[in-house]
């Protein structure tokens, strides 16, 4: 049974539903310790007085806010604690809004909400179904771990999800960006780009995507542990020259509409037919053929692996 990171109640109108809050996501980032190169000595961080060079006890540290001109306003930890919001016991829904009206830029982190006891399942399910029917999300605020959050509650299948949001003043104004507003695409370029998007379109299948960088880091660590040679990934492709834009779009559309299948078929005829393909093309074919360890292979290794996997696939199909 998952452990709630917060317990309280959803409140809307005169209805109160005791719930627990659970994290809906997890971080798979690989964390490293730091060492001095050439030694087994760990690097540790210390709180050091920059003037005396002496380490300072945590209890002797206060906070200072830079107010300009080299001046700081010093604030004691107790002073911050005195004005901090208390631990909220309720998620108070103040209004319901159309879920489609919320710009995705506001979404920060997702949590699950579940009733704390079976006796609260009925009002919990009632709120969930009512929001599903109306496509509404409940806007609420609550306090957790000394921080006040703006949130929306929404129905997600059989569960209620709570999304923490950025406040409006935390969203940066895009007008500060140098955007190509005056350069309106048109003509053949726009038609080709539209065609490419249509050719590459498909259903959203999140299970088809993996954190390949973490996989490569894990493989790098394992290879170094076993003393195996490590291979550096190829450099990213060069930006497309504007003079080649139409040609690049045409080739991309052709590939998306079947060129990739032709390459895969060519691979089944032998490694010699793969000699003209780039490493990125070979990597794409290797992914389609589910070649293991492809992310760390050189171009020549990829070529051999793709040819072998394609030949094996062709033989299995012929036998069947």
Secondary structure, DSSP 8 states (H G I E B T S, - for coil): ----SEEEEEEETTEEEEEEEEE-----------B-TTS--B-----B-TTT--B--GGG--EEEEEETTEEEEE-HHHHHHHS-----EEEEEEEEEGGGS-GGGEEEEEEEEESSGGGHHHHHHHHHHHHHHTEEEEEEEEETTEEEEEEEEEETTEEEEEEE--GGGS--GGGS----S----HHHHHHHHHHHHHT-----GGG---HHHHHHHHHHHHHHHT--------------GGGHHHHHHHHHHIIIIIHHHHHHHHHT-GGGGTTS-HHHHHHHHHHTT-TTGGG--HHHHHHHHHHHHHHHHHHHHH-
